[in-house]
Amino acid sequence: MIKKFAGFRSVFLLTIAVVALYGFTFIPEGIEVGPFSTKKVDILSDIQKDELSQRNNEYNYFMQLADAYGILVMSDVLSETNYGKSFEAEAYQAKVPISGNTAQLKAFANALKNAKSGMVRIAYFGDSAIEGDNICADFREALQEKFGGTGVGFVSITTQDKAYRGTTKLDFSSNWDSQLVTGGNPKRGAGISGGVFVPKSGSWVKYETTWKYKTVRTFDKVRVFYTEGSGSFDYEFDKGGELSAPFKTGKGVNVTDITYKGSKSFKLTATKDNQAALYGVSLESGNGVYVDNFPLRGDDGSALKRVPKGNLSDFHKLLGYDLVVLSFGLNSVDKVKDTKAYEREFAATVNHIKSAMPGVPIIIVGVGDKGKKLVPSSKPIQWFQNLLKSKKMLQKVQVLLFGTCLMQWAEMVPWKNGQKINLQRQI
């Protein structure tokens, strides 16, 4: 009798232990108790299907699609002799060729070589992944440290990312009429950033540099872009007192240049209602490289077609772009069901830019691997592979350049606990 009871007790205790262990798997990750933090527990991980081999197969598949693993700025990649060759990346990267019409990069490479005696400008369009000047800030600093240039370049009048811009502290009044291509088709015609901004009397905007990136801490010139101006606007550098400058009349994109060496802030104030439709300002300092950050929140690139071709052409004439970068797809990667339709839409965007900026090389940056984190592994979002295929196909039919910003997180990189875009820079 005692032996039977002992056997029952053992089974009972074992059952309780198993149930308790299984219960641990439901404890959320990240609960902090004093200096300790809970981690996810999976007692079935040893008997589940091994997904690592599947992840490795996916990794190899991605590398077949990729042309550039990571975004790198290397001293010889864009040189006159090496711009079309493969390059060796560091850990978690691979040696892969840059594909497409690499001959288009020759003019850009030559421009970089002569940047200290002239200006080189890059238009970097993207979705919310580049908001806050993200990605562009490091890209800009790397180029400016190597080839010269001081200043953040183009900044809109109002922005959706002012709270977390790392390169420019931006503040503005609440009475601007802000019209964006992501919200429809602006009546006044959007500028190159995808927006147009109409003031009321007293509307103001202030730009102030930050110390996070050393190549944008000061600027010598402000270029104010607008159309259909009348009267004059007030402005102030640092705390030097308020001055005024006239708006130019007429349609098309106009610009007013104001110089004040070593500036750290600039404030513009409208003096009457609807006295101009403003697009933004450029903070710069003469020769060197400038990277203009143009984020379109939540867009897949199609909204760029709503920027009038004439306005794009005018901006190109005034600013002289040497390269256009298109980095879209992060927000739509799990929504694209018809990749052929996506190809047509994106091709139309590319053609719109090509017709407005003839001869300017265009680089399409493939969407990064925005993965869904699972336990114990991770896997790419559905349609990610198809979206990469679509963008790579575009470079074949559009005679463009294609590069892929892939992030292999989970088992293969040390950032698996954070869903981030990880870039690496080499000079």
N, C-alpha and C positions, 0 to 999 in steps of 0.2 A: 504494500500500500504506500509506504514511504517512498519507494523507488518510483512508483507511478506519479506521485505528487511532485517529486523532484524533477521528473521529466517534463511534466506540465509547466512547472515554474520556469524551467529553462526556455521552453518554447515561448511562454508568455513574456519573459524578459527580453528575449531576442526580438519578438514582435514589437514591443514597446521601443526598443532601441532603433529598429528600422524605421518605424513611424516617426520617431523624434528626428532621426537623421534626414528623412525625407522632408520633414517640416522645415529644416534649416534652409532648404532650397528656395523657400518662399520669402525669406528675409531679404528685404531690399538692399541693394548695394549702396554704400555711402553714408549709412547712419553712423554718426560720431558719438562715441561714449568716452568722454575725457580725451586722452591722447590716442584712442583707438578708433578705427573705422572699419565697418563691416565690408566683407568681400562676398562676391557671388559664389555659392557652393553648388556643385553639380555632382552628386554621388553616382550618377549613371554615366559619367563621361567616359569611363573605361570600356563600357559595353555599347556605346553609341557608335554609329557609323563614322569612321575616320574621314573628316572633311579636309584634312591638310593636303592630301594628294589632289583632291579636287581643286583646292585653292592654288596649288602649284600649277595645275593644268591651266587654270584661269589666268594665272600670272604669265605663263608662257604665251597664252593667246593674246593677252594685252600687249605684250612686248612685240608680237608680230604686227599689231596695229600701230604701235607707237613709232614715232620718228624722233622724239626727244623726250627722254625720261627725266622729268624735272625741268625747271627753268634755270638755266645757267647763263651767266655772263662771263665768258672766258676771253682772255686777251687775244687769242688767235682764231677763235671760231668764226668771227666775222671779218677777219683780215682778208685782204685781196686774194691771197693765195689759198686760204683754208675755208672759205665760207661754205663750200659745197661738200666738205668732207665729214667723216664721222668724228666723234670725239669721245674720250673716255671719261665717264662720270665716276663719282666715288661710291661709297657703300650704298647698297640697296638700289643701285642704278645699273644701267647696262650700256654697252657700246652699240649705238644705233645711228643710222644715217638721217640727216635732215633731207626730206624729200620734197618734190614739187619743182617749180621753176626756180631753182636756186640761183640762176643767173640774174634774177631780179634783185638779189641781195648785193650784187656787185656795186651798184650805185650807192646803196646804203652804207656798205663797207667803206667806200671811198669817202663818203660824207663824214663818217666817224673819224677817219684818219685825219681829216682836215677840220675837225670840230673846234679846235682851239683858235682857228682863224675865221670861223663862220658858225652859223647856227644849224643844229640838227634837231628835228622835231618828230616825236612819235605820238600818234593818236591811239590811245589804249581804251577800246570800248569793251564793256563787259557787263555782267549781271551783278547781283548783290555780293558776289565773291570779291569784287574789287571796291566795294563801298568803303568809305573811310580812308580812301587812298591806299587800301590794302593791296599788297603785291606791287603796285606801281611805285610805292614809296621806296622799297628796297631796290627795285629795278632802276629807278631814277638815280638813287644815291650811288649805286654801283657804277652807272654810266658817267655821272657827273664827276665822281672821284677820279675816274680814269681819263675822261675826255674833256672835262671842264664844264662850266655852267653853274649858275647859282640862282635858285628860285624854283617854286613849285609848279610854275606854268599856269595853265587855265584852271579857274575855279568859277563855278556858277554864282549867280546872285543869291539864290536860296538853294539849300540842299536838304535831302532827307537824312543825311548822315553827319550832321554838324556835331552831334554829341560825342562821336568817337573818331573824328578825323585826327590822325596822328601828326600830320604835317602842317596843318593850318587851323588855327582857332577861328571859327566863323560864327558871326552873330548878325542878326538882321531883324528889322521891325516886322510886325505881324500883318501889315497892311499892303504887302505886295500881292498882285494878282499873278500867281505862278501857274503857268500852263505847261504841261509836260506831255511828251509823245506817248508815255506809258499810260496816260489817262485818256487818250483820244487824239484828235488832230487839232493842235493849237490854232486858233483863229489868226493870230499875228505871225505865224510861221516860226517854228522852233529853230534854235541855233544848233551848233555842232554838239553841244552837250545834251541835246534832247529837250531843252526847255527855253521858254521866253518869259520875261518877267516885266510886268507893267506897273509903274509906281503910282502911288497917291502923293499928294504934296506932303513932304516930310518923311517919306519912305527912306530908309537907310540900310546900309550893309557895311559891315566892318570885317576886315581880314587882318589877322595877326599871326606872325610866325611862332613856331614852337622850337624847342631845343632838342627834340628827339632825333632829328636828322640834320647833320651839320651842314649839308649843302643847300638847305632851304631856310636857314636862319635869318637871312637878310635878302633884300632885293633892291635893285636900283631903278627899276622902271615899272610902271603900271600901264597896261594897255586896256582901255575900256571899250567893249564891243557892244554895238546897239544898232538900231535902225529907226528911221523916221523921227529924228530928234528935233527938238525945238527948245529955245531958251538955253539956260546953262544949269549945271549941277554944282553943288558945293562938295569940296573934298578936304581931307586933312591927313597928313602923314605924321605918324607918331603923335607928339603933342605940340606940333609946330604951328598951330593956329589954322583957322579955316580959310580956304581960298575958293575960287570958282573957275570953271572952265566951260566953254560953249559946247553944246551938242552940235554935230553936223546934221544938216537937213538931207532929205532925200532917201529913197528906198535902197535896198541892198544893205549889206553889212558894212557899217562904218566903224572907225576906230579913232579914239582920242588917246594919244600917248602923253604921259606925265612922268617926268624924271625927278627922282629924289634919292640920291645915293645913300646906301646903307640903311634903308628903311626896314622897320620891323612891323609896321602896321599901316593900314590905309582904310579910310572911311569915306564912303560916297553917300551923299544925301540929295534926293530929288527935291526940286523947288516948286513943282506944280504937278497937278494930276496929268497922267497920260502924256508926259512930255517926251517919252521915248519908249521903245520896246527894247529892253536890255537883255543881253545874253550872258555876260559874265566879264571877268577880268583875267588878265595874264600877269603874274608876278614873275619878273625875270631880270637878268643882269647881263645882257649882251651875249657874246659868243659862248658856245658850249652846247650841251644836250639838254633837251626839255622833254619830259614825258607827261602828256596831258591825260588825266584820269577822268574817264567818262562812264560812270556807272549808270545802268538802267535797271532799277530794282524790279525783280520778278519777271524780267523780259527774256525772251529767247533769241533776241536779235532782230525780230521782225519790225519792232517799233522804229528802228533807224530809218526805215523807208518813209516814215512820216516827216523826216527832216527834209525840207525842200532842197532839191538838187542845186538850185541857185545859191542857197545859203551855204551848203557844203563847199561849193566851188569858191565862193567869196572868202570863206575862212581859209581854204587852202591857199588862195592867192595872198592873203594877208599874213599867214603864219608859215607857209611853206613846209608842208609835211613831207617827211622822207620815208615814213613807214606807218602802216596801219595794222594794229593788232585787234583781232576779234576773239573774245573769250566768253562765249555764252554756252548755256546748256545745264548749268548746275541746278537751276530751279526747275527745269523741265525734263530732266533726265528720266524720271520715273513716270512722266505723263505722256511721253511720245509713243503713240501706238502705231502711227503710220509714218515710217521713216522716209518713204518716198515723198510724202507731203512736206515733211520737215526739210528734206533736201531742196525741194522747190522753193520753199519760203526763204531758206537761208541763202540759196543761190540768188534769189531776187534782191536780198539785202546786199550781197557782195557786188552784184552788177550795179546797184544804185550807187555804191561808193566808188566803184571803178569808173563809172561815167562822170562822176563829179570830180574825181581826183585822178585823171588819166596818168598812167605811168608810175604811180606810187605802189610799191610792193605791199602785198597784204599777207599777213600771217594769221592763219586760223589756229587757235590754241584749243586742242581737244579738252573736253570736260574732265576734271579730276575725278578719281574714283570716290564718289560720295557713297560710302558703304553703309549697309545696315548691320549694326553690330549684333551678333548672336552669341550664344554661349554654347560651347567654348570657343567658337570661331566667328568668322565674319564672312559675308558674301556681298558681291556688288549688287547694287539696285538693278531691278529688272529693266531691260532696254538699254543699259549702259553700253554693252558691246555694240548694239545696233546703232546707237547714236555716234559712237566713234567711227563705225564703218561709214555712216552717212557723211560725216565731216571729212574723212579721208577720201571718200569718193569725190567730194567737191573739188579737192585740189587737183584731181585728174582732169576734170572737165572745165575747171575755171582757170587753170594754169596758175595756181596759187602755191603758197608754202603751207605745210601742215606740220604742227608740232603737238605732242601730247604731254599734258601735265598729269602724269599718273601718280597716284599715291597708293602704295601697297602697305596698308596698315593691317592690323591684327597680328598674325604670327610673324610677319616678315619685317616689321619695323617696330621701334620702341615706343611709338605714340598710340598704342592700341586702346588706351583708356580715354582718348580724346578724339572727337571727330573733327579733324582739322585739315587744312590744306598745308602741306609742308613743302617749302621751297628751299633750294640750296643755291648758294652763290659762290662762285670762284672767280678770282681775278688773277 
